[in-house]
Amino acid sequence: MKTIPALLQERLRSALEGLSFGEFDIKDVVVDVTQASDPRFGDYQSNVAMVLAKRAKMNPRALAESIRERFEGKGICAALEIAGAGFLNFRLDSQWVRARVEAMRDDPRLAVPEPTVKKKIIVDFSSPNVAKPMHVGHIRSTILGDSIARIAEFYGHSVVRDNHIGDWGTQFGMLLVGWKTILSLEALRADPLGEMERIYKIISARCKDDPATMDAARQELVRLQAGDDENLALWREMIRLSQSQFDSIYGRLGIRFDVTLGESFYNDRLKPVVEELRALGIARESDGAICVFSDHKGPQEADPFLIKDKEGWRDNPALVLKSDGAANYTTTDLATLQYRNETWQPQEIVYVTDGRQQLHFRQVFAIFGRWKPDEARGVKLSHVWFGSILGEDGRPFKTRSGETIRLAELLDEAQERALVLVNAKNPELAEDQRREIARIIGIGAVKYSDLLPNRQGDYLFSWDKMLSFQGNTAPYLQNAYVRIRSIFRKLSEGGEQWASGGAIELDSPQEIALGKKLLQFGEVVPQVLEDHRPSTLANYLYELANVFHSFYEACPVLKAEGNQRASRLELCEIAARTIKTGLGLLGIEVPERM
């Protein structure tokens, strides 16, 4: 089912093909149609006349008039309207909208079109470190990556969810020293990650002041890397205990992975990667390390291997092998890219990390393009980065004592705070029902508050705001769904049977507005994947809920009669499905009662 902008674009292009632009060829021009910024001027708009007029050195208003004369909008919209210097405005025909909404109702995809080209997409997200509890800093990557994967899969792409966990590195030498000297088995049984974090902090601090402890940590790491049976067994136990607690968090969040491969999985590939980069002349020795420098083939401003200071441009190389012979994140990420291309042949790989890693991924992507140019042309590499979570004081979100907040504790608090609200609204429900509703509301509130803002900015974490039933929040949208479902519950309690499938009528302005807003769902879902911003979908759902409330207040549903009543029930059913589906794509559940 094509989107409305796609249909209008086709008709606009047909109108343009009958016009003469001299030597200027319009075949490669993007004919863009977007939702109108001001509904007073129509439902959709296009600035194509202004774009073409500028390129062809024509009068934009006169060109817009010529387009209007040739535009065939019958069956979709009325005659084109021209505004300003040449904006083209479209007003949808209400009968066409009515038929389109009926088609949406009968479409399990809710009018979301299938992609022109279906892709294999790898989404790399969450990526916690072994032996450390997941904390508040993992929220954004985990929730954002899950939503992108859900939306891409719903749209029609094949998705591989990859959790690239941190399970290798110098920290394991310190952990092994701590495990063998100061580990409390009782504490390990009670809280494995907490105990591993404790021993790591102690040994790490000792390493800074005590050369003997540092030497012991190095020796334990060497044994581990050499395949010592005892150290390998302890390392595997650290991974097992960590993964168990990671899985507990993921289970609570409703998140799954197709692949969980730690950094250690790629160890055997690291040395060959470096050797190949050197053999190709991409990497070379510098002060004992192996580095990749600029090839000076592009503009300096866009070159990740150059940096500008007061003295001008200078080298900003990427290390692929340290002077002590150790690989680093760049080496591992290149080996991971190589493996992913060999294993899945993806058309896109999406990395979801915080904004501090922008330079790292720019360099990795650039190195890969020089190392594997043919493969690089076949895969789009996307770094989806995000800002920080701040407390209401505007500082990094931490406990009152300044400690990092554990993710499990954050989710516990979200559910407990939601339970207070549920107890106040529905004290008559059984406790297990109230706790289940609180779980859905609390976790949904945390997810939505993270997905709603512009991902590239920081956002303030506010319990009161995220759990409010007013404003653009998950509880507000969940409550909107529950209110719609209550209409059908009243029908059932009254002994009435209702089955979807009847004719839909759009007579009042509020019904027409709701029909148009529902149809936009098919446009919004693909839009999210263009720039990986689930906030686009979140804002749409909020707008839809508001339009529905306006419809509900102006158009009685159960008090209406005959065909009008049946039609309004149809609109209610489609709105409920759309809100539930949209929230589901954000990873948010909906309760049937609140």
C-alpha positions as CSV (number, residue, x, y, z in Angstrom):
1,M,0.0,0.0,0.0
2,K,1.7,3.2,-1.2
3,T,1.9,6.2,1.1
4,I,0.0,9.4,0.3
5,P,3.2,11.3,-0.4
6,A,4.3,8.6,-2.8
7,L,1.0,8.7,-4.7
8,L,1.1,12.5,-4.9
9,Q,4.8,12.4,-6.0
10,E,3.9,10.1,-8.9
11,R,1.2,12.4,-10.1
12,L,3.4,15.4,-9.7
13,R,6.1,13.8,-11.8
14,S,3.6,13.0,-14.5
15,A,2.6,16.6,-14.6
16,L,6.2,17.7,-14.8
17,E,7.0,15.4,-17.7
18,G,4.8,17.4,-20.0
19,L,6.7,20.6,-19.3
20,S,9.8,21.9,-21.1
21,F,12.9,23.0,-19.1
22,G,15.2,23.6,-22.0
23,E,18.5,21.8,-21.6
24,F,17.7,21.0,-17.9
25,D,16.9,17.3,-17.3
26,I,14.4,16.7,-14.5
27,K,14.8,12.9,-14.3
28,D,17.2,13.1,-11.4
29,V,15.3,15.7,-9.5
30,V,13.7,14.5,-6.2
31,V,10.0,15.4,-6.3
32,D,9.3,15.8,-2.6
33,V,5.9,15.9,-1.0
34,T,5.6,16.4,2.8
35,Q,2.9,16.9,5.3
36,A,1.8,20.5,5.4
37,S,3.4,22.6,8.1
38,D,0.1,24.5,8.6
39,P,-3.2,22.6,8.0
40,R,-4.9,25.9,7.0
41,F,-3.1,25.6,3.7
42,G,-3.8,21.9,3.0
43,D,-2.8,18.4,4.0
44,Y,0.4,18.0,2.0
45,Q,2.8,20.4,0.2
46,S,5.7,20.5,-2.2
47,N,8.3,23.1,-3.0
48,V,9.3,21.3,-6.3
49,A,8.2,24.2,-8.4
50,M,10.6,26.5,-6.6
51,V,13.5,24.0,-6.7
52,L,13.0,23.4,-10.4
53,A,12.5,27.1,-11.2
54,K,15.8,28.0,-9.6
55,R,17.8,25.3,-11.5
56,A,16.1,26.1,-14.8
57,K,16.1,29.9,-14.2
58,M,12.4,30.2,-14.5
59,N,9.7,32.1,-12.7
60,P,8.6,29.8,-9.8
61,R,5.0,31.1,-9.6
62,A,4.6,30.7,-13.3
63,L,6.0,27.2,-13.2
64,A,3.6,26.3,-10.3
65,E,0.7,27.5,-12.5
66,S,1.8,25.3,-15.3
67,I,2.1,22.3,-13.0
68,R,-1.4,23.0,-11.6
69,E,-2.9,23.0,-15.1
70,R,-1.4,19.6,-15.8
71,F,-1.8,17.9,-12.4
72,E,-4.3,15.1,-12.3
73,G,-5.5,14.8,-8.7
74,K,-8.9,13.2,-9.3
75,G,-9.7,10.5,-6.8
76,I,-7.1,11.8,-4.3
77,C,-7.4,15.5,-3.9
78,A,-9.0,18.6,-5.2
79,A,-7.2,21.0,-7.6
80,L,-3.7,22.1,-6.5
81,E,-3.5,25.4,-4.6
82,I,-0.5,27.7,-5.0
83,A,0.9,29.8,-2.1
84,G,3.6,32.4,-1.8
85,A,6.3,32.2,-4.4
86,G,5.3,28.8,-5.7
87,F,4.4,26.3,-2.9
88,L,2.1,23.6,-4.1
89,N,-0.6,22.6,-1.6
90,F,-2.8,19.5,-1.7
91,R,-6.1,19.0,0.1
92,L,-7.2,15.3,0.3
93,D,-10.7,14.4,-0.8
94,S,-12.7,13.2,2.2
95,Q,-14.3,10.3,0.3
96,W,-10.9,9.1,-0.9
97,V,-9.7,9.3,2.8
98,R,-12.7,7.3,3.8
99,A,-11.9,4.5,1.4
100,R,-8.2,4.6,2.3
101,V,-9.0,4.2,6.0
102,E,-11.2,1.2,5.2
103,A,-8.2,-0.3,3.4
104,M,-6.0,0.5,6.3
105,R,-8.4,-1.4,8.6
106,D,-8.2,-4.5,6.5
107,D,-4.4,-4.3,6.2
108,P,-2.4,-6.2,9.0
109,R,0.4,-3.7,8.3
110,L,-1.9,-0.7,9.0
111,A,-1.0,0.9,5.6
112,V,2.8,0.7,6.2
113,P,4.2,-0.1,2.7
114,E,6.9,-2.7,2.1
115,P,10.3,-1.4,1.3
116,T,11.2,-1.1,-2.4
117,V,14.4,-3.1,-1.6
118,K,14.5,-5.4,1.4
119,K,17.8,-5.4,3.2
120,K,19.8,-7.4,5.7
121,I,20.5,-5.0,8.6
122,I,22.7,-5.7,11.6
123,V,21.9,-3.6,14.6
124,D,24.8,-3.5,17.2
125,F,23.5,-2.2,20.5
126,S,23.6,-2.4,24.3
127,S,27.1,-3.9,24.6
128,P,27.7,-4.2,28.4
129,N,31.0,-5.1,29.9
130,V,31.5,-8.5,31.6
131,A,31.9,-8.3,35.4
132,K,30.2,-5.0,35.7
133,P,26.5,-4.4,36.4
134,M,24.4,-2.8,33.7
135,H,23.8,0.8,34.7
136,V,21.8,3.9,33.7
137,G,24.4,4.6,31.0
138,H,23.3,1.4,29.1
139,I,19.6,2.6,28.8
140,R,20.0,4.7,25.7
141,S,21.9,2.2,23.5
142,T,19.7,-0.7,24.7
143,I,16.3,0.9,24.2
144,L,17.2,2.9,21.1
145,G,18.8,-0.1,19.4
146,D,15.9,-2.4,20.2
147,S,13.4,0.1,18.8
148,I,15.3,0.5,15.6
149,A,15.5,-3.3,15.2
150,R,11.8,-3.6,15.8
151,I,10.8,-0.9,13.3
152,A,13.2,-2.2,10.6
153,E,11.8,-5.7,11.1
154,F,8.2,-4.6,11.0
155,Y,8.9,-2.5,7.9
156,G,10.1,-5.7,6.1
157,H,13.9,-5.9,6.4
158,S,15.8,-8.9,7.8
159,V,17.4,-7.9,11.1
160,V,20.3,-9.4,13.0
161,R,20.4,-8.1,16.6
162,D,24.1,-8.3,17.8
163,N,25.2,-7.7,21.4
164,H,28.9,-7.0,21.1
165,I,29.8,-7.4,24.8
166,G,33.1,-6.4,26.4
167,D,34.7,-9.7,27.5
168,W,38.4,-9.1,26.9
169,G,41.1,-6.7,27.8
170,T,43.6,-5.7,30.6
171,Q,40.8,-5.5,33.2
172,F,40.6,-9.3,33.3
173,G,44.2,-9.5,34.7
174,M,43.0,-7.4,37.6
175,L,39.8,-9.3,38.0
176,L,41.8,-12.6,38.1
177,V,44.1,-11.2,40.9
178,G,41.0,-10.1,42.8
179,W,39.2,-13.4,42.3
180,K,42.1,-15.4,43.6
181,T,42.9,-13.2,46.6
182,I,39.9,-11.2,48.0
183,L,36.8,-12.8,46.5
184,S,33.9,-13.4,48.9
185,L,32.1,-16.6,47.7
186,E,29.0,-15.6,49.8
187,A,28.9,-12.2,48.2
188,L,29.4,-13.7,44.8
189,R,26.4,-16.0,45.3
190,A,24.2,-13.1,46.5
191,D,25.3,-10.5,43.8
192,P,27.8,-11.8,41.3
193,L,28.3,-8.6,39.3
194,G,28.4,-6.5,42.5
195,E,31.1,-8.7,44.0
196,M,33.1,-8.7,40.7
197,E,32.8,-4.9,40.5
198,R,34.0,-4.6,44.1
199,I,37.1,-6.7,43.7
200,Y,37.9,-4.9,40.4
201,K,37.8,-1.5,42.1
202,I,40.1,-2.6,44.9
203,I,42.7,-4.3,42.7
204,S,42.6,-1.4,40.1
205,A,43.3,1.1,42.9
206,R,46.1,-1.1,44.2
207,C,47.7,-1.3,40.8
208,K,48.1,2.5,40.7
209,D,50.1,2.5,43.9
210,D,51.7,-0.9,44.1
211,P,54.0,-2.1,41.3
212,A,53.8,-5.7,42.6
213,T,50.0,-5.8,42.2
214,M,50.3,-4.4,38.7
215,D,52.9,-7.0,37.8
216,A,50.7,-9.8,39.2
217,A,47.7,-8.5,37.1
218,R,49.9,-8.5,34.0
219,Q,51.1,-12.0,34.7
220,E,47.5,-13.2,35.1
221,L,46.5,-11.6,31.9
222,V,49.4,-13.2,30.0
223,R,48.3,-16.6,31.4
224,L,44.8,-16.0,30.3
225,Q,45.9,-14.9,26.8
226,A,48.2,-18.0,26.6
227,G,45.3,-20.3,27.3
228,D,46.0,-21.2,30.9
229,D,43.3,-23.7,32.0
230,E,42.6,-22.2,35.4
231,N,42.4,-18.6,34.2
232,L,40.3,-19.6,31.2
233,A,37.9,-21.4,33.5
234,L,37.6,-18.4,35.8
235,W,37.2,-16.1,32.9
236,R,34.4,-18.2,31.5
237,E,32.7,-18.2,34.9
238,M,32.8,-14.4,34.9
239,I,31.1,-14.4,31.5
240,R,28.5,-16.9,32.6
241,L,27.6,-15.0,35.7
242,S,27.5,-11.7,33.9
243,Q,25.4,-13.0,31.0
244,S,22.9,-14.4,33.5
245,Q,22.3,-11.0,35.0
246,F,22.3,-9.3,31.6
247,D,19.6,-11.7,30.4
248,S,17.6,-10.9,33.5
249,I,17.6,-7.2,32.6
250,Y,16.8,-7.9,28.9
251,G,14.0,-10.1,30.0
252,R,12.4,-7.3,32.0
253,L,12.8,-4.9,29.1
254,G,11.5,-7.4,26.5
255,I,14.7,-7.3,24.5
256,R,16.2,-10.2,22.6
257,F,19.4,-10.7,20.6
258,D,20.1,-13.0,17.7
259,V,23.9,-13.0,18.3
260,T,26.0,-12.3,21.4
261,L,29.7,-12.3,20.4
262,G,32.2,-10.7,22.7
263,E,35.4,-9.0,21.8
264,S,37.3,-12.2,22.6
265,F,35.5,-14.0,19.7
266,Y,37.6,-11.8,17.2
267,N,41.0,-12.3,18.8
268,D,42.3,-14.7,16.1
269,R,41.4,-12.1,13.5
270,L,43.3,-9.1,15.0
271,K,46.8,-9.9,13.9
272,P,45.9,-10.7,10.3
273,V,43.9,-7.5,10.1
274,V,46.9,-5.4,11.2
275,E,49.2,-7.4,8.8
276,E,46.9,-6.8,5.9
277,L,46.6,-3.1,6.6
278,R,50.4,-2.8,6.7
279,A,50.8,-4.9,3.5
280,L,48.3,-2.6,1.7
281,G,50.1,0.5,2.9
282,I,47.1,1.7,4.8
283,A,48.8,1.4,8.2
284,R,52.5,2.0,9.1
285,E,54.7,2.2,12.1
286,S,54.9,5.4,14.2
287,D,56.8,5.6,17.5
288,G,56.6,1.8,17.9
289,A,52.9,1.6,17.3
290,I,51.0,0.8,14.1
291,C,48.8,3.6,12.9
292,V,46.6,4.7,10.0
293,F,47.2,8.2,8.8
294,S,45.3,10.3,6.3
295,D,45.5,9.4,2.6
296,H,44.8,13.1,1.8
297,K,42.3,12.2,-0.9
298,G,39.4,14.2,0.5
299,P,38.6,17.6,2.0
300,Q,40.5,18.2,5.2
301,E,37.3,19.2,7.0
302,A,35.8,15.8,6.5
303,D,39.0,13.8,7.1
304,P,38.9,11.9,10.4
305,F,42.7,11.5,10.4
306,L,43.4,15.2,10.5
307,I,42.7,17.7,13.2
308,K,43.0,21.5,13.1
309,D,44.5,23.7,15.8
310,K,45.9,27.2,16.0
311,E,48.9,26.1,13.9
312,G,46.8,24.5,11.2
313,W,46.0,21.0,10.2
314,R,48.0,18.1,11.7
315,D,47.8,14.3,11.9
316,N,45.2,12.6,14.0
317,P,46.0,8.9,13.3
318,A,44.1,5.9,14.4
319,L,46.0,3.3,16.4
320,V,45.5,-0.3,15.3
321,L,48.3,-1.8,17.3
322,K,49.8,-0.3,20.5
323,S,53.5,0.0,21.0
324,D,53.3,-2.9,23.5
325,G,51.8,-5.1,20.7
326,A,48.2,-5.0,22.1
327,A,45.3,-4.4,19.8
328,N,42.5,-1.9,20.7
329,Y,38.9,-1.1,19.9
330,T,39.7,0.0,16.4
331,T,41.4,-3.3,15.6
332,T,38.5,-5.3,17.1
333,D,35.8,-3.3,15.3
334,L,37.6,-3.8,12.0
335,A,37.8,-7.5,12.6
336,T,34.1,-7.5,13.6
337,L,33.2,-5.7,10.4
338,Q,35.1,-8.2,8.4
339,Y,33.3,-11.1,10.1
340,R,29.9,-9.6,9.7
341,N,30.4,-9.1,6.0
342,E,31.6,-12.6,5.5
343,T,28.8,-14.1,7.7
344,W,25.7,-12.2,6.8
345,Q,26.5,-10.0,3.7
346,P,24.4,-7.1,5.2
347,Q,23.4,-4.1,3.3
348,E,23.5,-1.9,6.4
349,I,25.2,-2.1,9.9
350,V,23.8,0.2,12.6
351,Y,26.0,1.0,15.6
352,V,24.1,2.5,18.5
353,T,26.5,4.2,21.0
354,D,27.0,7.5,22.8
355,G,28.2,10.6,21.0
356,R,31.7,10.4,22.5
357,Q,32.5,7.6,20.0
358,Q,31.8,9.7,16.8
359,L,35.5,10.1,15.9
360,H,36.2,6.4,16.6
361,F,33.5,5.2,14.1
362,R,34.4,7.8,11.5
363,Q,37.9,6.4,11.5
364,V,36.8,2.8,11.5
365,F,34.4,3.4,8.6
366,A,37.1,5.3,6.7
367,I,39.7,2.5,7.3
368,F,37.3,-0.1,6.2
369,G,36.6,1.8,3.0
370,R,40.3,1.9,2.1
371,W,40.9,-1.7,3.2
372,K,37.8,-3.4,1.6
373,P,36.6,-0.9,-1.0
374,D,34.3,-3.3,-2.9
375,E,32.7,-4.6,0.3
376,A,32.4,-1.0,1.7
377,R,30.4,0.1,-1.4
378,G,27.9,-2.7,-0.7
379,V,27.2,-1.9,2.9
380,K,25.9,1.3,4.6
381,L,27.7,1.9,7.9
382,S,25.6,4.0,10.3
383,H,26.7,5.4,13.6
384,V,23.5,6.2,15.5
385,W,24.8,8.3,18.4
386,F,23.1,9.8,21.4
387,G,23.6,12.3,24.2
388,S,23.7,11.8,27.9
389,I,21.0,11.4,30.6
390,L,21.1,14.2,33.1
391,G,19.5,14.5,36.5
392,E,17.0,17.3,37.2
393,D,20.0,19.4,38.5
394,G,21.4,19.3,34.9
395,R,24.4,17.1,35.9
396,P,25.0,13.5,34.9
397,F,22.3,11.3,36.4
398,K,23.7,9.5,39.5
399,T,22.6,8.5,43.0
400,R,22.7,11.2,45.8
401,S,26.0,9.8,46.9
402,G,27.4,10.2,43.4
403,E,27.4,6.5,42.5
404,T,26.3,5.2,39.1
405,I,22.7,4.0,39.1
406,R,22.3,0.3,38.4
407,L,19.8,-0.4,35.7
408,A,18.0,-3.1,37.7
409,E,17.5,-0.7,40.6
410,L,16.2,2.0,38.2
411,L,13.6,-0.4,36.8
412,D,12.6,-1.5,40.3
413,E,12.0,2.1,41.3
414,A,10.0,2.8,38.1
415,Q,7.7,-0.2,38.9
416,E,7.3,0.8,42.5
417,R,6.5,4.4,41.6
418,A,4.0,3.2,39.0
419,L,2.4,0.9,41.6
420,V,1.6,3.9,43.8
421,L,-0.3,5.4,40.9
422,V,-2.1,2.2,40.0
423,N,-3.1,1.6,43.7
424,A,-4.7,5.0,43.8
425,K,-6.6,4.6,40.5
426,N,-7.7,1.0,40.8
427,P,-7.5,-0.2,44.5
428,E,-10.2,-2.8,43.8
429,L,-8.0,-4.9,41.5
430,A,-6.1,-7.9,42.8
431,E,-2.6,-7.2,43.9
432,D,-1.0,-9.3,41.1
433,Q,-3.0,-7.4,38.5
434,R,-2.0,-4.1,40.0
435,R,1.7,-5.1,40.0
436,E,1.5,-6.3,36.4
437,I,-0.1,-3.0,35.3
438,A,2.6,-1.2,37.3
439,R,5.3,-3.2,35.5
440,I,4.0,-2.2,32.1
441,I,3.5,1.4,33.0
442,G,6.8,1.8,34.9
443,I,9.1,0.2,32.3
444,G,7.1,1.8,29.4
445,A,7.6,5.2,31.0
446,V,11.4,4.7,31.2
447,K,11.6,3.6,27.6
448,Y,9.4,6.4,26.2
449,S,11.1,9.1,28.1
450,D,14.4,7.9,26.5
451,L,13.1,7.6,23.0
452,L,11.0,10.8,22.9
453,P,13.8,13.5,22.9
454,N,16.1,14.2,20.0
455,R,18.6,11.4,20.4
456,Q,21.6,13.6,19.7
457,G,20.8,15.9,22.7
458,D,21.1,15.3,26.4
459,Y,17.8,15.0,28.3
460,L,16.7,15.4,31.9
461,F,15.5,12.3,33.8
462,S,12.4,13.2,35.7
463,W,10.2,10.6,37.5
464,D,7.3,13.0,37.8
465,K,7.3,13.9,34.2
466,M,7.8,10.4,32.7
467,L,5.1,8.9,34.9
468,S,2.5,11.6,34.4
469,F,-0.8,10.8,32.7
470,Q,-0.8,14.3,31.1
471,G,1.4,15.4,28.3
472,N,3.6,13.5,25.9
473,T,4.3,10.4,28.0
474,A,3.9,6.6,27.8
475,P,1.2,6.6,30.6
476,Y,-0.8,9.1,28.6
477,L,-0.6,7.0,25.4
478,Q,-1.2,3.8,27.3
479,N,-4.2,5.4,29.0
480,A,-5.5,6.5,25.6
481,Y,-5.4,2.9,24.4
482,V,-7.1,1.7,27.6
483,R,-9.9,4.3,27.2
484,I,-10.6,3.1,23.6
485,R,-10.7,-0.5,24.7
486,S,-13.1,0.4,27.5
487,I,-15.6,1.4,24.8
488,F,-15.6,-2.2,23.6
489,R,-15.7,-3.5,27.1
490,K,-18.9,-1.6,27.8
491,L,-20.4,-3.1,24.6
492,S,-19.5,-6.6,25.8
493,E,-20.8,-6.0,29.3
494,G,-24.0,-4.7,27.8
495,G,-24.4,-8.0,25.9
496,E,-23.8,-6.5,22.5
497,Q,-21.8,-8.2,19.7
498,W,-19.8,-6.1,17.3
499,A,-17.6,-7.3,14.5
500,S,-15.3,-5.1,12.4
501,G,-15.7,-4.9,8.7
502,G,-18.6,-2.4,8.1
503,A,-18.5,0.8,6.1
504,I,-16.7,3.8,7.5
505,E,-18.2,7.3,7.3
506,L,-16.3,10.5,7.7
507,D,-18.9,13.2,8.0
508,S,-17.7,15.6,10.8
509,P,-14.5,17.6,10.7
510,Q,-13.2,15.5,13.7
511,E,-13.9,12.2,11.9
512,I,-12.1,13.5,8.8
513,A,-9.1,14.7,10.9
514,L,-8.9,11.4,12.6
515,G,-9.0,9.5,9.3
516,K,-6.1,11.6,7.9
517,K,-4.0,11.3,11.1
518,L,-4.4,7.5,11.0
519,L,-3.2,7.3,7.4
520,Q,0.0,9.0,8.4
521,F,1.2,5.9,10.3
522,G,2.2,4.4,7.0
523,E,4.4,7.4,6.3
524,V,6.0,7.7,9.7
525,V,7.4,4.1,10.1
526,P,9.7,4.3,7.0
527,Q,10.6,7.8,8.0
528,V,12.1,6.6,11.3
529,L,14.6,4.4,9.5
530,E,15.8,7.3,7.3
531,D,17.7,8.9,10.2
532,H,17.1,6.4,13.0
533,R,15.0,8.6,15.1
534,P,12.2,6.7,17.0
535,S,11.2,10.1,18.4
536,T,9.4,10.7,15.1
537,L,7.1,7.8,15.8
538,A,6.6,8.8,19.5
539,N,5.5,12.3,18.5
540,Y,3.2,10.9,15.9
541,L,1.5,8.6,18.5
542,Y,1.0,11.6,20.8
543,E,-0.5,13.6,18.0
544,L,-2.8,10.7,17.1
545,A,-4.0,10.3,20.7
546,N,-4.8,14.0,20.8
547,V,-6.7,13.9,17.6
548,F,-8.6,10.9,18.8
549,H,-9.6,12.6,22.0
550,S,-10.9,15.6,20.0
551,F,-12.9,13.1,17.9
552,Y,-14.2,11.3,21.0
553,E,-15.4,14.5,22.7
554,A,-17.1,15.8,19.6
555,C,-18.5,12.6,18.2
556,P,-20.5,10.3,20.6
557,V,-19.7,6.7,19.9
558,L,-22.0,4.4,22.0
559,K,-24.8,7.0,22.0
560,A,-24.8,7.2,18.2
561,E,-27.0,5.0,16.2
562,G,-27.1,2.8,13.2
563,N,-24.3,3.1,10.6
564,Q,-22.9,6.2,12.3
565,R,-22.3,4.2,15.5
566,A,-20.8,1.3,13.6
567,S,-18.5,3.6,11.7
568,R,-17.3,5.4,14.8
569,L,-16.6,2.0,16.4
570,E,-14.5,1.2,13.4
571,L,-12.5,4.4,13.8
572,C,-12.0,3.5,17.5
573,E,-10.7,0.1,16.7
574,I,-8.2,1.3,14.1
575,A,-7.0,4.0,16.5
576,A,-6.4,1.4,19.2
577,R,-4.6,-0.9,16.9
578,T,-2.4,1.9,15.6
579,I,-1.5,3.1,19.1
580,K,-0.8,-0.4,20.3
581,T,1.3,-1.3,17.2
582,G,3.2,2.0,17.4
583,L,4.0,1.6,21.0
584,G,5.0,-2.0,20.4
585,L,7.5,-0.8,17.8
586,L,9.0,1.4,20.5
587,G,9.2,-1.7,22.7
588,I,6.4,-0.6,25.0
589,E,3.5,-2.8,26.1
590,V,0.0,-1.7,26.7
591,P,-2.3,-2.9,29.5
592,E,-6.0,-3.5,29.0
593,R,-6.9,-1.7,32.2
594,M,-5.1,1.0,34.2
